[in-house]
């Protein structure tokens, strides 16, 4: 059992008490005899075999480089703290005149998450940030504002086919948190509106969509057949598929019976990407996109976790080099 254990001001074991001196390591027993260990002790036991030498054999990064980077991060977080004159109140109701930050930050999204063991890799980064004290602090990783979230959450997915119309902006965010069956994205018959069946009776709590279902559902014609599939910056023939060989078979598969015999089950595939990939090999039409260094962007809070300590912000991205060849920013292609 891993808990947060501290030595109280008057001795004895307590938890989350102001003025307490926390135990990081050791083994203890609670008053009822339950054996416990601090979470840091359990973490140390769990990772003790994963040495820099072990990592060097897998990554090709020398062990001495790994040690140097670890030392630099630890020293920076400990000795180069920043302080901002922003008043705040902590979880125990104590008021503070300023907030301190540890200037070490990590950020991981699709690049890691879409690969094998990506979840565990990002989880490990979150543990490292916790050890360095850099989560939700100036100079470190900031969660997507606004926090805390409203309870119940105030963002809802669109409701019904009437919420999605040609040449008309969505009447709300494309993603959200259904609170009740009334918030599901289904038609009058209770069938999914999204091709991935997100926010349907089958997948009601799909807060970030179900992109790994898109190709399979399009191939099956479930919940409905489509005539065009547009893939934007997602190599879904390789990652996000759960079964790469079968998904690539689906992209090549044709009808064998009826009036559509000989036609592809996914009739027309458009891929917009900045790189050649397994996905582009199947495309009927390729739209060469720009990288983020070649275009203007409006980075909205609806899309990326950008914030200052005292509130959310939007940002503007400025290109540093011109696009090459026939590449165009996807925003211009859509217009």
C-alpha positions in Angstrom: 0.0 0.0 0.0 1.5 3.3 -1.0 0.3 6.5 0.7 1.6 9.9 1.7 3.1 9.5 5.2 4.4 12.2 7.4 5.7 12.7 10.9 3.3 15.0 12.7 4.4 18.0 14.8 3.8 16.0 18.0 5.2 12.7 16.6 3.2 9.8 15.1 2.2 9.1 11.5 -0.2 11.5 9.9 -1.2 12.4 6.3 -1.3 15.8 4.6 -1.0 17.8 7.8 0.3 21.4 7.7 3.7 21.6 9.3 4.3 17.9 9.0 7.7 16.4 8.0 7.1 13.9 5.2 8.8 10.5 5.0 10.0 9.7 1.6 11.5 6.3 2.3 10.9 3.5 4.7 8.3 0.9 5.9 5.7 1.7 8.6 2.6 0.4 10.3 -0.6 2.3 10.8 -2.4 2.4 14.1 -4.5 -0.6 13.1 -1.4 -2.6 12.1 -1.7 -2.1 8.3 1.8 -2.2 6.7 2.4 0.8 4.5 5.2 2.4 2.5 5.5 6.0 1.1 4.8 6.1 -2.6 8.3 7.3 -3.2 9.6 4.1 -1.6 7.5 2.0 -3.9 8.6 4.0 -6.9 12.3 3.6 -6.0 11.8 -0.2 -5.7 9.9 -0.3 -9.0 12.6 1.5 -11.1 15.8 0.5 -9.3 16.7 -2.0 -12.1 16.3 0.6 -14.9 19.7 2.1 -14.8 21.4 4.5 -17.3 23.3 1.4 -18.6 20.0 -0.4 -19.1 18.6 2.6 -21.0 21.8 3.0 -23.1 21.5 -0.5 -24.5 18.0 0.3 -25.8 18.3 4.0 -26.9 21.9 4.2 -28.0 22.4 7.2 -25.8 25.5 6.8 -23.6 24.9 6.2 -19.9 27.1 9.2 -19.1 24.9 11.5 -21.2 21.8 10.2 -19.4 23.4 10.9 -16.0 24.4 14.3 -17.1 20.9 15.3 -18.3 19.3 13.9 -15.2 21.8 15.9 -13.1 21.1 19.1 -15.0 17.4 18.7 -14.7 17.6 18.1 -11.0 20.0 21.0 -10.3 17.9 23.3 -12.5 14.6 22.4 -10.7 16.2 22.7 -7.3 18.6 25.7 -7.6 17.1 27.9 -10.4 13.6 28.5 -9.1 11.6 31.5 -10.3 9.2 33.5 -8.3 6.2 35.5 -9.5 4.3 38.0 -7.5 0.9 36.3 -7.9 -1.2 35.7 -4.8 -2.9 32.3 -4.4 -4.5 30.0 -1.8 -3.3 26.4 -1.3 -5.4 23.3 -0.7 -5.3 23.9 3.1 -6.7 27.4 2.8 -3.3 29.1 3.4 -2.8 32.3 1.5 0.5 33.0 -0.3 1.8 36.3 -1.8 3.8 34.7 -4.6 4.2 31.5 -6.5 7.4 29.7 -7.2 8.3 27.6 -10.2 10.9 25.1 -11.3 12.0 25.9 -14.9 12.1 22.3 -16.3 9.3 21.4 -18.7 8.3 18.4 -20.8 5.4 18.1 -23.3 4.3 14.9 -25.0 1.4 14.4 -27.3 0.9 12.4 -30.5 4.6 11.8 -31.2 4.9 9.5 -28.2 1.3 8.5 -27.5 0.8 6.9 -30.9 3.7 4.5 -30.6 4.1 1.2 -28.8 4.4 1.7 -25.1 3.6 5.4 -25.6 1.2 5.5 -22.7 3.8 4.2 -20.3 6.5 6.6 -21.8 4.3 9.6 -21.1 3.4 8.2 -17.7 7.1 8.0 -16.9 7.5 11.7 -18.0 4.7 12.7 -15.7 6.4 10.8 -12.8 9.6 12.6 -13.6 7.9 16.0 -13.6 6.3 15.1 -10.3 9.7 14.3 -8.8 11.1 17.6 -10.1 8.1 19.6 -8.8 7.3 21.1 -12.2 3.7 20.2 -12.8 1.3 23.1 -13.0 4.0 25.6 -11.9 5.6 28.5 -13.8 8.4 27.2 -16.0 7.1 23.7 -16.0 4.2 21.8 -17.7 0.9 23.6 -17.4 -2.3 21.7 -17.6 -4.9 22.9 -20.1 -6.7 25.8 -18.5 -9.1 26.6 -17.2 -8.6 24.6 -14.0 -10.3 23.4 -12.0 -12.8 22.0 -14.4 -16.5 22.7 -13.7 -18.5 19.9 -12.1 -20.3 18.7 -14.1 -18.1 19.7 -17.1 -19.5 22.5 -19.1 -18.3 21.4 -22.5 -20.7 19.1 -24.4 -20.3 17.4 -27.8 -22.6 18.4 -30.6 -26.2 17.1 -30.5 -27.6 15.3 -33.5 -27.1 15.7 -37.2 -28.7 19.2 -37.1 -25.5 20.4 -35.3 -23.3 19.6 -38.4 -24.3 21.5 -41.5 -22.3 22.4 -44.7 -20.8 25.9 -44.7 -21.9 26.4 -41.1 -19.7 26.5 -38.0 -20.4 24.0 -35.3 -22.6 25.3 -32.6 -20.2 24.0 -29.9 -16.9 22.2 -29.3 -16.3 19.1 -31.4 -15.4 17.2 -28.3 -16.8 17.3 -24.7 -18.0 15.4 -21.7 -21.6 14.0 -21.9 -23.4 14.4 -18.6 -26.5 12.4 -19.5 -28.0 10.5 -22.5 -29.3 13.8 -23.7 -25.8 14.9 -24.5 -25.0 12.0 -26.8 -24.1 12.7 -30.5 -26.8 10.5 -32.0 -29.6 10.9 -34.5 -33.4 10.6 -33.8 -33.1 6.8 -34.1 -30.2 6.7 -31.5 -27.6 5.9 -34.2 -24.1 7.5 -34.1 -23.5 10.6 -36.2 -19.7 10.4 -36.1 -18.0 7.7 -38.2 -15.9 6.7 -35.2 -19.1 6.3 -33.1 -17.8 8.8 -30.7 -20.3 10.0 -28.0 -22.8 7.3 -29.1 -24.5 4.7 -26.9 -21.6 2.4 -27.9 -18.9 4.8 -26.8 -20.5 7.5 -24.7 -17.4 8.8 -22.9 -15.0 9.2 -25.8 -13.8 12.6 -24.7 -11.0 12.7 -27.2 -12.6 10.8 -30.1 -11.9 7.3 -31.4 -9.7 7.8 -34.4 -8.5 4.2 -34.3 -12.0 3.2 -35.3 -12.3 5.4 -38.4 -10.8 3.2 -41.1 -12.4 0.0 -39.8 -15.8 1.6 -39.5 -15.5 3.2 -43.0 -14.6 -0.2 -44.4 -17.5 -1.9 -42.7 -19.9 0.9 -43.7 -20.8 1.1 -40.0 -22.6 3.2 -38.9 -23.1 4.3 -42.5 -21.2 4.0 -45.9 -19.1 6.9 -47.0 -17.8 8.1 -50.4 -14.8 10.0 -49.3 -12.4 9.7 -46.3 -10.1 12.6 -45.5 -7.1 11.9 -43.3 -5.2 14.9 -41.9 -1.7 14.5 -40.5 -2.4 11.1 -39.1 -0.5 8.0 -40.3 -3.4 5.7 -39.5 -2.2 2.8 -41.7 0.6 2.4 -39.2 -0.2 3.9 -35.8 -3.6 4.3 -34.2 -4.8 1.2 -35.9 -4.4 -1.6 -33.4 -3.8 -4.0 -36.3 -1.6 -2.6 -39.0 -1.7 -5.5 -41.5 -5.5 -5.8 -41.4 -6.1 -2.1 -41.6 -3.9 -1.9 -44.7 -5.9 -4.8 -46.2 -9.1 -2.8 -45.5 -7.7 0.2 -47.5 -7.1 -2.1 -50.5 -10.3 -4.2 -50.1 -13.0 -4.1 -52.8 -16.6 -5.2 -53.1 -17.0 -8.6 -54.6 -20.8 -8.7 -55.1 -23.6 -6.4 -56.3 -23.6 -3.2 -58.3 -20.4 -2.0 -56.5 -18.5 -5.2 -57.3 -14.8 -4.3 -58.1 -15.1 -0.9 -56.4 -13.1 0.0 -53.3 -15.0 -0.3 -50.0 -13.5 3.1 -49.1 -14.1 4.7 -52.5 -11.9 7.8 -52.4 -9.1 8.5 -49.9 -7.6 12.0 -49.4 -4.5 12.4 -47.3 -3.1 15.7 -46.2 0.3 15.4 -44.6 3.7 17.1 -44.4 5.5 13.8 -44.7 5.5 10.6 -46.8 4.1 7.7 -44.8 2.4 4.4 -44.9 -0.9 6.3 -45.2 0.1 8.4 -48.2 0.8 5.2 -50.2 -3.0 4.4 -50.2 -4.2 7.9 -51.1 -6.1 8.8 -54.3 -5.3 12.4 -53.7 -2.4 13.8 -51.6 -2.5 17.4 -50.3 1.1 18.3 -49.3 0.8 20.3 -46.0 3.4 22.6 -44.4 5.2 21.9 -41.2 4.5 24.2 -38.2 7.7 26.2 -39.1 6.3 27.2 -42.5 2.9 28.7 -41.7 0.9 31.1 -39.6 -1.3 29.6 -37.0 -3.7 30.7 -34.3 -3.0 28.4 -31.3 -6.3 28.4 -29.5 -7.0 27.2 -26.0 -9.5 24.8 -27.6 -6.6 23.0 -29.3 -3.4 23.2 -27.2 -2.6 23.5 -23.5 -1.4 27.1 -23.6 -1.7 29.2 -20.5 -0.1 31.7 -18.2 -0.2 31.0 -14.4 -3.2 33.3 -13.8 -5.3 32.3 -16.8 -5.7 30.9 -20.3 -4.2 32.6 -23.4 -4.2 32.2 -27.2 -1.0 32.5 -29.2 0.0 33.3 -32.8 2.6 31.2 -34.6 4.9 32.9 -37.1 6.7 31.0 -39.9 10.4 31.0 -39.9 11.0 29.6 -43.4 8.8 29.7 -46.6 7.0 26.5 -47.7 8.7 24.3 -50.3 7.4 23.0 -53.6 3.6 22.7 -53.8 3.1 22.6 -50.0 0.3 24.8 -48.8 -1.1 25.4 -45.2 -4.1 23.3 -44.7 -6.1 26.4 -43.7 -5.6 27.8 -47.3 -6.6 24.5 -48.8 -9.8 24.4 -46.9 -10.6 28.0 -48.0 
